[in-house]
Structure formats: C-alpha cells, structure tokens
C-alpha cells in the first residue's frame, strides 16, 4: 500500500542532493495532490527552477525562506504546519549567514513528528 500525503515539506540547501529531494517531493506532491512547503535560506531563488515552473499549473506550493533554518526550527515548522512528510537530502547543509550547519538529517529523522524521506 502506498502512503498518501497532504502536506509535504522539502529542504533545499543548493546541493545536488537537495535538488534531487526537491524533484522527488514534486513527484510525490503531484501523485497525491499535496501542498508542498519548500524550506530554504534567504539566498536561494526558485523563480528559475524549471521543475516548479512546469509544475505550478498542477501543484500548490509555498516557499519559506528563513535564515533560521536550523534543525530545531525544521522540526518545529513541521509540527506547526501539520507536515506529514519531510523530504531531504542525505547530507543536508543549510547556510546561516557565514555559518554552515551540516548534517541536520540525523536530527530531523530522529525528532520529526512525521515520516522523513531521505534522498541520496
């Protein structure tokens, strides 16, 4: 049996793995007609991302740009927004100004209130 999701969150940090995660999340959102939340830092731009432009006719999404994209914020955001699936790269790195927070994947998998799909 395939799980169906209504609210999917994907973490995008600019790495190849995170864009793979975004493509996977778009595919799942299409399949389930789910709303997609894209969580990233403020330096990211998705206006030119072909996957979203192509998908916008069939997909509803919210881009949340935040300088506070730490592991605790990610879990809190998923709780507050009733996320039922988080999609992220295996080695997610979110930029926080001049600081890099690496490998938040383990924390999110351990503490998220929902299922987590890790994309390699």
Beta strands, then each sheet from edge to edge (+ up, - down):
strand 1: 7-11
strand 2: 35-40
strand 3: 60-65
strand 4: 85-89
strand 5: 93-96
strand 6: 99-102
strand 7: 115-119
sheet 1: 3+ 2+ 1+ 4+ 7+
sheet 2: 5+ 6-
end
